[in-house]
Amino acid sequence: MADDRQSGTTSIPFDVPTSARAYGWMLGGKDNYDVDRAFLLSTLPSFPECVDIARQNRQFLFRAVRYLTQEAGIRQILDMGCGLPTDNNVHQVARRFAPDARVVYVDIDPIVLAHGRALLADDDSTTVITADMRDQQSVLDHPEVRRLIDFREPVAVLFLSVGHHLTDADDPRRVLRTVIDGSAPGSYLGLSQVVSDDPARGAQMTEHISQRGIPWQTRTPAELDAFLDGLDPVEPGLVNLADWRPDPDQPALAPVHEALATYLGATEKNKGIYEYGGLLRKS
Ligand SMILES: C[S@@+](CC[C@H](N)C(=O)[O-])C[C@H]1O[C@@H](n2cnc3c(N)ncnc32)[C@H](O)[C@@H]1O
C-alpha cells in the first residue's frame, strides 16, 4: 500500500482484501471489491459464525457508546480501527445522547479516510485520521488528536473488533493500554475481539486469515483478559457481545447482501467462534 503521510493521501489496495471493506460487506455496505468478497466467501464455509459476530459487534458498538455518553458522562472518544462509515457511526450515536461529544476516528485503511472526510466535511467536532494504531505515539502526537482530545479530562478509547488485528509480535498489551493508562481517572476502555474457547480452532482461523494478507490472531477470552488487569469492568464484564446488555429495541443494522444471507443465524447452532469484549473503567 502506498502511503504518503505528508500529503495526506494514500492509495487504495485492490490486490489484497482489507478488513474494513470485508467487515463493511457483512454490515450491508457497498464499498468493497471482488478481492474482499472472494476472501469472505472462501472463509465462511469454515467459519460460518463470522457474519453474525460482525453484526453482533456493530450492535454492541451502539450500546457501548450509548452507555459511555448517557450513563458515564463521556464527552470525548478516540475510536481506533473505526472501519468504514455505516449507519449509527460512533459520533452519531454519541451526539444522540451528548450533543457536545467530540470524536476522533483512526484507521490504517485509506478508504476509511476517503469516505470519512465526505461524511464529516462540515463537522468541527469529529475528525478521521489515517494512522497505524500499533504506533500509539503517532496517534497521540497527531494534530487532530491534540486539537479534539483533552487528556486531562476523562476519555473513552475504543478498540472494537480490532484486538484480533494485533498479533503477539505487536505487543497488544502496550497498544491497548497506552491511552487508558495515561488518561484521567473516570476514563474508559472499550474493546472486543474474535475469540474461541478452543485454541486449535482459533489457530486454524488465525492461519486461514493471516495467509490471505490480513494481520490476525484469534485468542481465547483468557488471553484478552490478561491485558486488562487493574481496570474495573462495567457490568456484566467481558462477555460474548451478544450477552452484553442486549437491547431488542436498538436500531437495526442494514440488511445483509443475499450472498451472505445463508450464514445469518449460524451462531445459534455453532458457538465455537465469537466476539468477546466489554467496557472497563479506570478508577
Ligand atoms: C473489523 S473492523 C472494525 C470497525 C469498527 N471498529 C467496528 O467495530 O465496527 C477493523 C478495523 O480495524 C482497522 N485496522 C486494522 N489494523 C489496524 C491498525 N494497525 N491501525 C489502525 N486500524 C487498523 C481496519 O482497517 C478495520 O477498519
The ligand as a MOL file (V3000), in Angstrom:
LIG
                    3D

  0  0  0     0  0            999 V3000
M  V30 BEGIN CTAB
M  V30 COUNTS 27 29 0 0 0
M  V30 BEGIN ATOM
M  V30 1 C -13.4870 -5.3170 11.8910 0
M  V30 2 S -13.2310 -3.6080 11.5690 0 CHG=1
M  V30 3 C -13.9820 -2.8600 12.9970 0
M  V30 4 C -14.5790 -1.4940 12.7300 0
M  V30 5 C -15.2370 -0.8000 13.9110 0
M  V30 6 N -14.2950 -0.6140 14.9910 0
M  V30 7 C -16.4390 -1.5330 14.4150 0
M  V30 8 O -16.3480 -2.1350 15.4950 0
M  V30 9 O -17.4770 -1.5260 13.7730 0 CHG=-1
M  V30 10 C -11.4990 -3.4640 11.9570 0
M  V30 11 C -10.8810 -2.1480 11.5260 0
M  V30 12 O -9.5820 -2.0260 12.1050 0
M  V30 13 C -8.7350 -1.4140 11.1590 0
M  V30 14 N -7.3300 -1.7360 11.4850 0
M  V30 15 C -6.7210 -2.9380 11.4030 0
M  V30 16 N -5.4310 -2.8450 11.7790 0
M  V30 17 C -5.2210 -1.5390 12.1020 0
M  V30 18 C -4.0860 -0.8070 12.5580 0
M  V30 19 N -2.9080 -1.4160 12.7600 0
M  V30 20 N -4.2300 0.5080 12.8100 0
M  V30 21 C -5.4290 1.1270 12.6000 0
M  V30 22 N -6.5290 0.4910 12.1440 0
M  V30 23 C -6.4380 -0.8320 11.9170 0
M  V30 24 C -9.1880 -1.9900 9.8280 0
M  V30 25 O -8.7670 -1.1970 8.7340 0
M  V30 26 C -10.6970 -2.0140 10.0290 0
M  V30 27 O -11.3020 -0.8370 9.5670 0
M  V30 END ATOM
M  V30 BEGIN BOND
M  V30 1 1 1 2
M  V30 2 1 2 3
M  V30 3 1 2 10
M  V30 4 1 3 4
M  V30 5 1 4 5
M  V30 6 1 5 6
M  V30 7 1 5 7
M  V30 8 2 7 8
M  V30 9 1 7 9
M  V30 10 1 10 11
M  V30 11 1 11 12
M  V30 12 1 11 26
M  V30 13 1 12 13
M  V30 14 1 13 14
M  V30 15 1 13 24
M  V30 16 1 14 15
M  V30 17 1 14 23
M  V30 18 2 15 16
M  V30 19 1 16 17
M  V30 20 1 17 18
M  V30 21 2 17 23
M  V30 22 1 18 19
M  V30 23 2 18 20
M  V30 24 1 20 21
M  V30 25 2 21 22
M  V30 26 1 22 23
M  V30 27 1 24 25
M  V30 28 1 24 26
M  V30 29 1 26 27
M  V30 END BOND
M  V30 END CTAB
M  END
